[in-house]
Amino acid sequence: MTKPEFVYVTYIRTTPEELYRALTDPELIKVHMGGHGPDSTWEAGAPVRWKMDPEGEFEEVGQRVLEAEPGKRLSYTWHTLQPMHREMFDFASDEEWEEAVRERSKVAFDIEPAEDPAMGVRLTLTHDGFDSPDSRMLEGVRDGWAMILSTLKTQLEGGGFPSEE
């Protein structure tokens, strides 16, 4: 049996190069990730540090870049559940929590020209490697990725964002 996955496809009126830049440039990441998110050199094998709190510092949480092909593909391992997540999800027991924090998934962004050039690029996000359909991380990433990619699309298509004060 294959492990469950979350797949999200969207079309963005931009170039493959600009989309890849938005996924890897720290200043652009801050916009579509709401002030937090990943940071890396984006080379295969490099660590992906994560800022969980917009006011916090980047932390090493065990993520690594798996693939980095500018304009085509970016893939990295995903962090496990962190202590802050225990408060977000209702765990019935310490045993359930201990099992959940061992799960290691991965995310991939595949970028390709849209079938219709007027549509720009087709972005396929695949977040997979979850242990079960009841995975707490899978539950958490579904809405999170939809919001992030919606904001990314708006950002790249020239939509307005409130200025940060």
C-alpha contacts under 8 A as a table, 3 or more apart, distances in Angstrom:
res1	aa1	res2	aa2	distance
3	K	128	D	7.27
3	K	129	G	5.83
3	K	130	F	5.84
3	K	131	D	6.13
3	K	132	S	6.44
3	K	133	P	7.85
4	P	128	D	6.41
4	P	129	G	6.76
4	P	130	F	5.72
4	P	131	D	7.28
4	P	132	S	6.27
4	P	133	P	5.76
5	E	126	T	6.94
5	E	127	H	5.72
5	E	128	D	4.20
5	E	129	G	6.65
5	E	130	F	6.67
5	E	138	L	7.70
6	F	125	L	7.93
6	F	126	T	5.77
6	F	127	H	5.13
6	F	128	D	6.25
6	F	138	L	7.39
6	F	142	R	6.83
7	V	124	T	6.95
7	V	125	L	5.60
7	V	126	T	4.51
7	V	127	H	6.43
8	Y	124	T	5.77
8	Y	125	L	5.17
8	Y	126	T	6.63
8	Y	146	A	7.55
9	V	122	R	7.02
9	V	123	L	5.68
9	V	124	T	4.46
9	V	125	L	6.35
10	T	122	R	5.93
10	T	123	L	5.40
10	T	124	T	6.66
10	T	149	L	7.96
11	Y	114	A	7.11
11	Y	119	M	6.34
11	Y	120	G	6.77
11	Y	121	V	5.61
11	Y	122	R	4.60
11	Y	123	L	6.10
11	Y	153	K	7.96
12	I	119	M	6.54
12	I	120	G	5.60
12	I	121	V	5.43
12	I	122	R	6.58
12	I	123	L	7.42
12	I	153	K	5.68
12	I	156	L	7.39
12	I	157	E	7.06
13	R	118	A	7.41
13	R	119	M	5.45
13	R	120	G	4.12
13	R	121	V	6.34
13	R	153	K	7.97
13	R	156	L	7.39
13	R	157	E	5.98
14	T	18	E	6.47
14	T	19	L	6.71
14	T	120	G	5.18
14	T	121	V	6.36
14	T	156	L	6.49
14	T	157	E	6.81
15	T	18	E	5.26
15	T	19	L	6.26
15	T	120	G	6.26
15	T	121	V	6.38
16	P	19	L	5.19
16	P	20	Y	6.16
16	P	71	G	4.53
16	P	72	K	6.86
16	P	111	I	6.28
16	P	112	E	6.82
16	P	113	P	7.22
16	P	121	V	6.35
17	E	20	Y	5.21
17	E	21	R	6.14
17	E	70	P	6.67
17	E	71	G	4.54
18	E	21	R	4.96
18	E	22	A	6.17
18	E	71	G	7.67
18	E	156	L	7.86
19	L	22	A	5.07
19	L	23	L	6.41
19	L	71	G	7.12
19	L	111	I	7.94
19	L	156	L	7.41
20	Y	23	L	5.09
20	Y	24	T	6.37
20	Y	70	P	6.00
20	Y	71	G	5.23
20	Y	72	K	7.52
20	Y	73	R	7.92
20	Y	74	L	7.84
20	Y	111	I	7.91
21	R	24	T	5.16
21	R	25	D	5.51
21	R	28	L	7.89
21	R	70	P	7.96
22	A	25	D	5.62
22	A	28	L	5.29
22	A	29	I	6.21
22	A	152	L	7.76
22	A	156	L	7.89
23	L	28	L	7.44
23	L	29	I	6.22
24	T	28	L	7.73
24	T	29	I	6.81
24	T	39	D	7.51
24	T	40	S	7.70
24	T	42	W	6.96
25	D	28	L	5.39
25	D	29	I	6.02
26	P	29	I	5.05
26	P	30	K	6.27
26	P	38	P	7.90
26	P	39	D	6.45
27	E	30	K	5.33
27	E	31	V	7.01
28	L	31	V	5.37
28	L	32	H	6.93
29	I	32	H	5.57
29	I	33	M	5.69
29	I	35	G	7.70
29	I	36	H	7.76
29	I	37	G	6.77
29	I	38	P	7.61
30	K	33	M	5.31
30	K	34	G	5.76
30	K	35	G	4.33
30	K	36	H	5.84
30	K	37	G	6.90
31	V	34	G	5.55
31	V	35	G	6.25
31	V	152	L	7.94
31	V	155	Q	7.68
32	H	35	G	7.80
32	H	148	I	5.74
32	H	149	L	7.50
32	H	151	T	5.19
32	H	152	L	5.07
32	H	155	Q	7.09
33	M	36	H	5.61
33	M	37	G	5.75
33	M	148	I	5.95
34	G	37	G	7.90
34	G	54	P	7.56
35	G	53	D	7.64
35	G	54	P	4.73
36	H	50	W	7.57
36	H	51	K	5.08
36	H	52	M	5.73
36	H	53	D	5.86
36	H	54	P	4.79
37	G	50	W	5.50
37	G	51	K	5.21
37	G	52	M	6.55
38	P	48	V	6.09
38	P	49	R	5.63
38	P	50	W	4.50
38	P	51	K	6.41
38	P	58	F	7.97
39	D	48	V	5.60
39	D	49	R	5.20
39	D	50	W	6.21
39	D	51	K	7.99
39	D	58	F	7.50
40	S	43	E	7.85
40	S	46	A	6.82
40	S	47	P	6.19
40	S	48	V	4.83
40	S	49	R	6.32
41	T	46	A	6.55
41	T	47	P	7.86
41	T	48	V	7.96
42	W	46	A	6.44
42	W	48	V	7.74
42	W	65	V	6.37
42	W	68	A	6.32
43	E	46	A	5.48
43	E	65	V	6.43
43	E	67	E	7.39
43	E	68	A	5.94
44	A	64	R	7.68
44	A	65	V	4.97
44	A	66	L	5.23
44	A	67	E	5.24
44	A	68	A	5.97
45	G	64	R	5.66
45	G	65	V	5.10
45	G	66	L	6.06
46	A	64	R	5.56
46	A	65	V	5.41
47	P	60	E	7.47
47	P	62	G	7.29
47	P	63	Q	5.78
47	P	64	R	4.47
47	P	65	V	6.32
48	V	60	E	7.13
48	V	61	V	7.84
48	V	62	G	7.60
48	V	63	Q	5.11
48	V	64	R	5.36
48	V	65	V	6.51
48	V	76	Y	7.75
49	R	58	F	5.66
49	R	59	E	5.18
49	R	60	E	4.75
49	R	61	V	6.43
49	R	62	G	7.93
49	R	63	Q	6.96
50	W	58	F	5.05
50	W	59	E	5.22
50	W	60	E	6.53
50	W	61	V	6.85
51	K	54	P	6.72
51	K	56	G	6.36
51	K	57	E	5.82
51	K	58	F	4.40
51	K	59	E	6.18
52	M	56	G	7.04
52	M	58	F	7.71
53	D	56	G	4.93
53	D	57	E	7.63
60	E	63	Q	7.41
61	V	79	H	5.82
61	V	80	T	7.64
62	G	78	W	7.98
62	G	79	H	6.18
63	Q	76	Y	6.73
63	Q	77	T	5.02
63	Q	78	W	5.62
63	Q	79	H	5.64
64	R	76	Y	5.49
64	R	77	T	5.44
64	R	78	W	7.95
65	V	68	A	7.16
65	V	74	L	7.85
65	V	75	S	6.08
65	V	76	Y	4.22
65	V	77	T	6.59
66	L	74	L	7.71
66	L	75	S	5.28
66	L	76	Y	4.84
66	L	77	T	6.93
67	E	73	R	6.88
67	E	74	L	5.48
67	E	75	S	4.99
67	E	76	Y	6.85
68	A	73	R	5.89
68	A	74	L	4.66
68	A	75	S	6.56
69	E	72	K	5.36
69	E	73	R	5.02
69	E	74	L	6.27
70	P	73	R	6.54
70	P	74	L	7.55
71	G	111	I	6.43
71	G	112	E	7.93
72	K	110	D	5.94
72	K	111	I	4.71
72	K	112	E	6.34
73	R	108	A	7.07
73	R	109	F	5.53
73	R	110	D	4.65
73	R	111	I	5.90
74	L	108	A	5.66
74	L	109	F	5.16
74	L	110	D	6.78
75	S	106	K	7.25
75	S	107	V	5.59
75	S	108	A	4.07
75	S	109	F	6.20
76	Y	106	K	5.71
76	Y	107	V	5.65
76	Y	108	A	6.60
77	T	104	R	7.22
77	T	105	S	6.06
77	T	106	K	4.12
77	T	107	V	6.31
78	W	104	R	6.38
78	W	105	S	5.28
78	W	106	K	4.79
78	W	107	V	6.46
79	H	82	Q	7.87
79	H	104	R	6.75
79	H	105	S	7.50
80	T	101	V	5.51
80	T	102	R	6.61
80	T	103	E	6.12
80	T	104	R	5.72
80	T	105	S	7.74
80	T	137	M	7.92
81	L	85	H	5.93
81	L	86	R	7.63
81	L	100	A	7.08
81	L	101	V	5.03
81	L	103	E	7.94
81	L	137	M	6.89
82	Q	85	H	5.36
82	Q	86	R	7.13
82	Q	101	V	7.35
83	P	86	R	5.45
83	P	87	E	7.54
84	M	87	E	5.80
84	M	88	M	6.98
85	H	88	M	4.87
85	H	89	F	6.31
86	R	89	F	5.50
86	R	90	D	7.14
86	R	91	F	7.13
86	R	97	W	7.47
87	E	90	D	7.06
89	F	136	R	7.31
91	F	94	D	7.40
91	F	96	E	6.29
91	F	97	W	6.09
92	A	96	E	6.54
93	S	96	E	5.21
93	S	97	W	6.48
94	D	97	W	5.03
94	D	98	E	6.11
95	E	98	E	5.05
95	E	99	E	6.21
96	E	99	E	5.25
96	E	100	A	6.19
97	W	100	A	5.05
97	W	101	V	6.24
98	E	101	V	5.44
98	E	102	R	6.84
99	E	102	R	5.62
99	E	103	E	7.32
100	A	103	E	5.72
100	A	135	S	7.40
100	A	136	R	7.07
103	E	130	F	6.78
103	E	131	D	6.51
104	R	129	G	6.84
104	R	130	F	7.10
105	S	127	H	7.06
105	S	128	D	5.65
105	S	129	G	4.42
105	S	130	F	5.61
106	K	127	H	5.65
106	K	128	D	5.60
106	K	129	G	6.22
107	V	125	L	7.08
107	V	126	T	5.66
107	V	127	H	4.22
107	V	128	D	6.46
108	A	124	T	7.95
108	A	125	L	5.66
108	A	126	T	5.22
108	A	127	H	6.38
109	F	123	L	6.65
109	F	124	T	5.78
109	F	125	L	4.66
109	F	126	T	6.65
110	D	123	L	5.71
110	D	124	T	5.10
110	D	125	L	6.42
111	I	121	V	6.69
111	I	122	R	5.90
111	I	123	L	4.85
111	I	124	T	6.65
112	E	121	V	5.64
112	E	122	R	5.36
112	E	123	L	6.73
113	P	117	P	6.95
113	P	120	G	6.34
113	P	121	V	4.42
113	P	122	R	5.86
114	A	117	P	5.68
114	A	118	A	7.88
114	A	119	M	5.88
114	A	120	G	5.58
114	A	121	V	4.52
114	A	122	R	4.91
115	E	119	M	7.74
116	D	119	M	5.61
116	D	120	G	7.50
117	P	120	G	5.46
117	P	121	V	7.71
130	F	133	P	7.43
130	F	135	S	6.34
130	F	137	M	7.69
130	F	138	L	6.66
131	D	135	S	6.38
132	S	135	S	5.28
133	P	138	L	7.61
134	D	138	L	7.53
134	D	139	E	7.38
135	S	138	L	5.17
135	S	139	E	6.27
136	R	139	E	4.96
136	R	140	G	6.22
137	M	140	G	4.96
137	M	141	V	6.15
138	L	141	V	5.29
138	L	142	R	6.38
139	E	142	R	5.90
139	E	143	D	7.97
140	G	143	D	6.66
140	G	144	G	6.59
141	V	144	G	4.83
141	V	145	W	5.73
142	R	145	W	5.72
142	R	146	A	6.55
143	D	146	A	5.15
143	D	147	M	6.26
144	G	147	M	5.34
144	G	148	I	6.17
145	W	148	I	4.99
145	W	149	L	5.90
146	A	149	L	5.39
146	A	150	S	6.05
147	M	150	S	5.15
147	M	151	T	6.24
148	I	151	T	5.19
148	I	152	L	6.10
149	L	152	L	4.80
149	L	153	K	6.06
150	S	153	K	5.20
150	S	154	T	6.35
151	T	154	T	5.08
151	T	155	Q	6.02
152	L	155	Q	4.98
152	L	156	L	6.16
153	K	156	L	5.29
153	K	157	E	6.03
154	T	157	E	5.19
154	T	158	G	6.33
154	T	159	G	4.87
154	T	160	G	7.68
155	Q	158	G	5.54
155	Q	159	G	5.42
155	Q	160	G	7.32
155	Q	161	F	7.70
156	L	159	G	7.32
